Amino acid sequence: MCPHDPACPSAEAPDREAARTLACHPEQGWSLLCNGVVLFEDTGELLPSGTVIAPHRPDPLVGAA
């Protein structure tokens, strides 16, 4: 499916965010990756299967003292 060489990681792969960007809409806060993943600005993801991956941005308050 991916025309890139080397091929982009699949949507099920742990490194799925490394796929190339096909469409970027920063004003709306999302990008469509080559593997069909919709990547959101808050680091959340929507997989082609409909599975939602919760945002996984580090919490800036953790470890602050």
Number of C-alpha atoms within 10 A of each C-alpha: 8 14 8 10 6 7 13 20 17 18 20 12 11 9 11 20 20 14 20 17 16 11 12 14 11 10 7 9 12 18 20 19 20 24 24 19 23 22 22 18 16 12 15 15 23 17 16 13 10 9 10 12 12 12 13 10 10 8 8 7 7 7 6 6 4
